[in-house]
Amino acid sequence: MILVAESTTGSQLSVDTIASPGELPEDVAQRASNLLIEEIFKGGYVDSSSQFLPILLMSVCPEDVSKIRVGALSPHTFASLSLDPQSHSSRSRQND
């Protein structure tokens, strides 16, 4: 199941989830809804599961070309950034 929310400015944020064998459709919908609400409250424009990809792609661009807004960095994003700390350390900024 994929859920998409659209902001008043036209930005979209989506989440997806898969049902377990025998799981009721209502339970899958509830879980997807909760995931979407969590992503909205994190305050980013990229969901936690895929935030590493645009950050990685931005690392190969010249400085000041791209901007991104993410919520709290996910463990997967931290792991991805640690693969090449030289290219990310001086350009990464996280607001708490």
C-alpha positions as CSV (number, residue, x, y, z in Angstrom):
1,M,0.0,0.0,0.0
2,I,1.3,3.4,-0.9
3,L,-0.1,6.6,0.7
4,V,0.7,10.1,-0.5
5,A,0.1,13.4,1.3
6,E,0.2,16.7,-0.6
7,S,1.0,20.0,1.2
8,T,-0.6,23.3,0.5
9,T,2.4,24.2,-1.6
10,G,2.1,21.1,-3.8
11,S,4.9,19.1,-2.2
12,Q,4.2,15.4,-1.9
13,L,5.4,12.9,0.8
14,S,4.7,9.2,0.5
15,V,5.1,6.0,2.5
16,D,4.6,2.4,1.6
17,T,4.1,-0.8,3.5
18,I,3.4,-4.4,2.6
19,A,0.9,-6.7,4.2
20,S,2.0,-9.8,6.1
21,P,0.4,-13.1,5.3
22,G,-3.1,-13.2,6.8
23,E,-3.0,-9.5,7.9
24,L,-6.3,-7.7,7.5
25,P,-6.5,-4.8,5.0
26,E,-7.6,-2.5,7.7
27,D,-4.5,-3.2,9.7
28,V,-2.3,-2.5,6.7
29,A,-4.1,0.8,6.1
30,Q,-3.7,1.8,9.8
31,R,0.0,1.0,9.8
32,A,0.5,3.0,6.5
33,S,-1.5,5.9,7.9
34,N,0.7,5.9,11.1
35,L,3.9,5.8,9.0
36,L,2.7,8.8,7.0
37,I,1.8,10.8,10.1
38,E,5.2,10.0,11.5
39,E,7.0,11.2,8.4
40,I,4.9,14.4,8.4
41,F,5.9,15.1,12.0
42,K,9.5,14.6,11.2
43,G,9.3,17.7,9.1
44,G,11.2,16.6,6.0
45,Y,10.3,16.5,2.4
46,V,12.0,13.1,1.9
47,D,10.9,10.1,3.8
48,S,13.3,8.3,6.2
49,S,13.6,5.2,4.1
50,S,15.0,7.0,1.0
51,Q,16.6,10.1,2.3
52,F,20.1,8.7,1.8
53,L,19.7,8.7,-2.0
54,P,19.2,12.4,-2.7
55,I,21.9,13.2,-0.2
56,L,24.3,10.8,-1.9
57,L,23.4,12.3,-5.3
58,M,23.9,15.8,-4.0
59,S,27.4,14.8,-2.8
60,V,28.6,14.5,-6.4
61,C,27.2,17.9,-7.5
62,P,29.0,21.2,-7.1
63,E,28.3,23.0,-3.9
64,D,25.3,25.3,-3.6
65,V,23.5,23.6,-6.5
66,S,21.0,21.5,-4.5
67,K,19.1,21.8,-1.3
68,I,17.1,19.2,0.6
69,R,15.0,19.2,3.7
70,V,14.9,16.0,5.8
71,G,13.8,15.2,9.2
72,A,16.0,13.3,11.6
73,L,18.6,11.3,9.7
74,S,17.8,7.6,9.6
75,P,20.4,5.0,10.6
76,H,20.7,3.9,7.0
77,T,21.5,7.5,6.0
78,F,24.2,7.7,8.7
79,A,25.7,4.5,7.4
80,S,25.6,5.8,3.8
81,L,27.3,9.1,4.8
82,S,30.0,7.2,6.7
83,L,31.0,5.4,3.5
84,D,32.6,8.5,2.2
85,P,33.0,11.0,5.1
86,Q,35.3,13.3,3.2
87,S,32.7,14.3,0.6
88,H,30.0,14.8,3.2
89,S,31.5,16.1,6.4
90,S,32.0,19.7,5.5
91,R,28.7,20.1,3.6
92,S,26.3,18.2,5.9
93,R,24.2,20.1,8.4
94,Q,21.6,18.8,10.7
95,N,19.1,20.9,12.7
96,D,17.8,19.5,15.9
